[in-house]
């Protein structure tokens, strides 16, 4: 056909690079985790803060903590029940907190053999599993409500 140009379509894998998948699942449970903090609005106008730790292999909630503050203790409380198995490789925790860089948090992660990691500020792409969990929790539990009736209900 005159004037037509043949084009070749380049196929790429979902992650954009050959040999990489869009969702890399760790080979064993409890070898990679993500975490986040979200607020839970209460009808009295106060907020509670929920810190979660999610196992990337099983995509299940591994541990959590709830408090009326967002200090280092909230995250360390969420990490306490989540001890790595003796034979496992070091875990990663990306639990977000305003005190992320605190020495107490770093010391606690070291004691639990957790490797800290942090993505870029303002992006949830590296923490999408935890973000999706928080959104689903609020949507499914609250349904059409905006707040929990009281702290004990949250």
C-alpha positions as CSV (number, residue, x, y, z in Angstrom):
1,X,0.0,0.0,0.0
2,X,1.5,3.3,-1.0
3,X,2.2,5.7,1.9
4,X,1.8,3.2,4.7
5,X,4.5,2.5,7.1
6,X,4.9,-0.9,8.7
7,X,5.5,-0.7,12.4
8,X,6.7,-3.4,14.7
9,X,5.1,-3.8,18.1
10,X,7.5,-4.4,20.9
11,X,6.2,-6.7,23.6
12,X,7.3,-6.1,27.2
13,X,6.6,-7.9,30.4
14,X,4.2,-6.3,32.9
15,X,7.0,-4.7,34.9
16,X,8.6,-3.2,31.7
17,X,11.7,-5.3,31.7
18,X,12.3,-8.8,30.3
19,X,12.2,-11.5,33.0
20,X,10.5,-9.3,35.6
21,X,7.0,-9.8,36.8
22,X,4.7,-7.0,38.0
23,X,4.1,-8.7,41.3
24,X,7.1,-10.3,42.9
25,X,6.0,-12.7,45.6
26,X,8.6,-13.7,48.2
27,X,9.4,-17.4,48.1
28,X,8.7,-18.1,51.8
29,X,6.3,-16.6,54.4
30,X,7.7,-14.0,56.8
31,X,10.7,-13.0,54.7
32,X,9.2,-9.7,53.4
33,X,6.7,-7.5,55.1
34,X,5.1,-4.1,54.5
35,X,3.5,-1.9,57.0
36,X,1.6,1.3,57.4
37,X,-0.2,3.6,59.8
38,X,-3.7,4.8,59.1
39,X,-6.1,6.8,61.2
40,X,-9.5,5.6,62.3
41,X,-12.0,8.5,62.8
42,X,-14.2,8.2,65.9
43,X,-17.6,9.9,66.2
44,X,-16.5,12.0,69.2
45,X,-14.1,13.8,66.8
46,X,-10.9,12.0,67.9
47,X,-8.7,9.7,65.8
48,X,-7.2,6.4,66.7
49,X,-4.1,5.2,64.8
50,X,-3.8,1.7,63.5
51,X,-0.3,0.3,62.6
52,X,-0.3,-2.9,60.5
53,X,2.3,-5.4,59.4
54,X,1.4,-7.5,56.4
55,X,3.3,-10.6,55.2
56,X,4.0,-10.1,51.4
57,X,4.1,-13.9,50.8
58,X,0.6,-14.8,52.2
59,X,-0.8,-11.2,51.8
60,X,-2.3,-11.6,55.3
61,X,-2.2,-9.3,58.3
62,X,0.7,-10.5,60.4
63,X,0.3,-8.1,63.4
64,X,-1.2,-4.8,64.3
65,X,-1.4,-2.2,67.1
66,X,-4.0,0.5,67.9
67,X,-3.4,3.7,69.9
68,X,-4.5,7.3,70.3
69,X,-1.0,8.5,69.3
70,X,1.4,8.1,66.4
71,X,4.7,7.7,68.2
72,X,7.4,5.0,67.8
73,X,5.7,2.8,70.4
74,X,2.8,2.3,68.1
75,X,5.0,0.7,65.4
76,X,7.1,-1.2,67.8
77,X,4.0,-2.6,69.4
78,X,2.8,-3.8,66.0
79,X,6.2,-5.4,65.3
80,X,6.5,-7.2,68.7
81,X,4.5,-10.3,67.9
82,X,6.2,-10.6,64.5
83,X,9.5,-12.3,65.2
84,X,11.3,-13.8,62.3
85,X,11.9,-17.6,62.3
86,X,15.4,-18.6,63.2
87,X,16.3,-20.0,59.7
88,X,14.7,-17.2,57.7
89,X,16.6,-14.5,55.9
90,X,16.3,-11.0,57.3
91,X,12.9,-9.5,56.9
92,X,12.0,-6.1,55.6
93,X,9.6,-3.7,57.3
94,X,8.4,-0.5,55.7
95,X,6.0,0.5,58.5
96,X,5.4,4.2,58.2
97,X,5.6,6.5,61.1
98,X,6.4,10.1,61.9
99,X,9.2,8.8,64.0
100,X,10.6,6.5,61.3
101,X,14.2,7.8,61.7
102,X,14.1,7.5,65.5
103,X,16.9,5.6,67.2
104,X,14.4,3.6,69.2
105,X,12.7,2.3,66.0
106,X,16.0,1.5,64.4
107,X,17.2,-0.3,67.5
108,X,13.9,-2.3,67.7
109,X,14.2,-3.3,64.0
110,X,17.8,-4.4,64.6
111,X,16.7,-6.6,67.6
112,X,14.1,-8.3,65.5
113,X,16.5,-8.8,62.5
114,X,14.4,-6.5,60.3
115,X,15.9,-4.5,57.5
116,X,14.3,-1.1,57.3
117,X,13.3,0.3,53.9
118,X,11.5,3.5,52.9
119,X,10.1,4.6,49.5
120,X,9.8,8.0,48.2
121,X,7.7,10.6,50.1
122,X,4.3,11.0,48.6
123,X,4.1,7.7,46.7
124,X,2.3,4.6,47.7
125,X,3.5,2.4,44.9
126,X,6.1,0.7,47.0
127,X,3.6,0.2,49.8
128,X,0.5,-0.6,47.8
129,X,-0.3,-3.8,49.6
130,X,-0.6,-2.0,52.9
131,X,-2.4,1.0,51.4
132,X,-4.9,-1.5,49.8
133,X,-5.4,-3.3,53.1
134,X,-6.2,0.0,54.9
135,X,-8.6,1.2,52.2
136,X,-10.4,-2.2,52.2
137,X,-10.6,-2.3,56.0
138,X,-12.3,1.1,56.1
139,X,-14.6,0.5,53.1
140,X,-15.7,-3.0,54.2
141,X,-16.1,-2.4,57.9
142,X,-17.5,1.1,57.9
143,X,-19.5,0.6,54.7
144,X,-21.5,3.9,54.4
145,X,-20.4,5.4,57.7
146,X,-17.5,7.9,58.0
147,X,-16.6,7.2,61.6
148,X,-16.6,4.4,64.2
149,X,-19.2,5.1,66.9
150,X,-16.7,4.9,69.7
151,X,-13.0,3.8,70.4
152,X,-14.0,0.3,71.5
153,X,-15.9,-0.3,68.3
154,X,-12.8,0.6,66.3
